[in-house]
Amino acid sequence: MWPNHEQTDRLLNDARDGKTGAVDALLGHFREPLRKVIDLRLDPVLVRRVDASDIVQDVLLEANQRLTDYLKSPNMPFHLWLRHLAQDRIIDTHRRHRLAQRRSVDKEQPIARPAWADDSSNALVAQLIDHERTPASEAIQGELARRLANAVNELAEDDREIILMRHHEQLANQDVARALGLTEAAASMRYLRALRRLRIVLVPDGGTEPPE
């Protein structure tokens, strides 16, 4: 989902060198990945009131303002830095709308979270469900993707977050560890536990264990 490291490094170097339009090109390259991250984590109740694109714009504006400091001392990969800014904005948005307007917001009916990308859904379903029990028809795959989305939403927040990071964002375990402030071993163990819990929700009657 995120731009590859070589592409990002080139854009960062252009911005560091002060090339015309380099900052706009850099931030524009991350607009869509940020929107997907925010879409997936924004409370469904608030989607009726808050446009994810507005949060993306706020994140990019803050990134633009703080970019010089980041370029001087990049203490984490750029995409993780942007994720950190986005997470702060999401928390602020939830706090502002859920606390300041709790009574009116809570009466609204939630809508479904945005659907996962097909590749992400299919890959995770393949990990969790025995292939021999999964007919490879488009209708069945669509139903499995819907069940998967519902199952992910039933997980505890920590489990849901690491599943989204690994599968929706396709972050490597090393990036997940850095983003969550864990060792790589701890991040890997948390991910495996989350997979097991997800599989229990998705396939309550048992079956093949997900690979370790």
N, C-alpha and C positions, 0 to 999 in steps of 0.2 A: 504493500500500500504506500509506504513512504518512498520518496525518491532515493535512488541508489547513492552510496557514499561518494563515488567518484564525481557524480553530477553535483552533489551538494558541496563537496570540497572546491570544485571549480567556481561555483557561484559565490561561495564564501570568500575565495581568493579575489574574485572580481570586486566584491564589496569592500574588502580590506584595501584593495588598491585604488579605490575611489573611482572606478569606471562609471561612466554615465549610464544611468538606468540599472545599475547592478543590484542595488538594494530592492528596487521594485521587482526585478526579475527573480531575485532570491525568495522574497516573501510570497510573490505570486505563485511560485512553484509549490508552495506548501499550503495554499489556500484550500484546495479540495481535500487533501488528507486531514487537515484540521477540522473541516466541516464534518467529515465522517466520524472522527473521534468525538466531537461534540454531539452530533445527532444521536449516537448510540448511547450516550450517558445522560442526556438531558431528560429529566423526569417527564414521562408521557403526559402528565396532567399539565405541565407548563408549556408543552409544545404549542398549545392553542394560544398562548400569550406571548411566547418568546420565540423569535426567529433565530435559528442556529447561525444563520449568516451574519446577524448583528453581533453575536458573540465572537465569531471568527474575525470580523472587522476590528473589534476591540482588541483581540489578541494580537493581530498583526500591527495595529497602531502602537500597542505597548512594546512589541518586539522591535519595531522601527525606532522607538525612543531609546531603547536599552541596547540596541545592536552594537554600538561603539564599545560599550563596556564588555559585552560578550566577546567581541572579536579580540579585545585586549587580553582576556583571560577566559577562554572557553573551557569551563570545568566539567562539561558534559557534552555529548554529541548534540548537534544543533536540533535534530528532530525531537530529542528528549527534552531539550530546553523549551522548545515551543509547546510540547505536551504539558510541561510543568505550568507554563503560563495559562494554557487552556484549562487545566484542572482547577487552577485558582479561580478563573472566571466562572467556571461551572458551579463551584462551591458558593461563590458570591451570589450568583444568579438564584440558586436554590434558596439560599438564606434570605435573600431580599424578598422573593416572591412567596416562599412557603411560610415565613414567619410574619412578615409585614402584612400579608394579605391571606393568612391561613383560612379564615372563615369562607371567603368567596372562592378561593382556588380549590379547596378540598371538596366543594360541592360539585365541581365539574367532573364529568366522566373522562377517565383516562383513555387515550388512544394507543394503538399498538406502537411499540418501538420500531424504528426503521428496520427493514429486512436486511439480513446479512447478504453479502455478496455470495453468488452461487458457489464459487470455488471454495470459499471459506466454509460454507455450510456443508457442502458435499465432502470435503476433506475431513471435517470433524465427525460427521455422521459415520464415515468409513472407519474411523478409529474406534467408535463406540459400539457399533452394531456389527454382528457377524455378517460378512458378505453373502454367505449362503442363504441367509434369512432376509436379504434385502433385494427384491426384484429391481432391476435397473431400468425401470420405466420412468418417464418424465413425471407422471402423476404421483407415483410413489415417492420420488425424490422431492417433489414439492411439498407433500404431506410431511415427510421427515424433516424438511427444513423448517416448516411451521412448528412442528413439535419441538424441534431443537431450540428455536427462539423462545418458546414458552418455558422450556426446561431451564434455559440459561437465566431467564428472569426470576425463576424460583430459587436460585442459589443465593447463599449469603453474599454480601457485598464483596468481601475479599476474594471468594471463589469466582464470582462473576467477573470481577475486574481482571484477574489473571487469565481467564479464558478469553476475554475480549482482546487483551493485549497480545496473546500468543496467536490467536486464530484470526480475529478480525483485522487487527493491525499488522499481524505477521511479524511481530518483534522477536528477535532472537532472545534466548534465555539471558544472555549477557546484558542486553538492553533492559529487559524486565527487571533484572536484579538491581541495576543502577537506578531505574525509575522508582523502585519500591524501597530502596535502601537496604537490600538484602545481599547476602553472599549468593554466588551463583548456585551453590549446592542447596541453599535454603529456598531460593526461587524455584529451582527444579522440583524440589519436594512439594512445595505449595501447589505447583501446577499439577503434579501427579495426583495429589489429594483432591484437587478441584475436579479433575477428570473423572475420578472414581465417584465423587458425589453427583456429578452431572449424569453419569451413566446410570446411577441408581434412580434418578428422577426420570430419565429418558426411557430406560429399559428396566422397569421395576421387577420383571420376572426373571432377571438374571441373564447370564450368557457369558461370552468371552470377555476376559479382563482386557482393558486397554494396555498397549505395550508400554513397558517401563524404559 
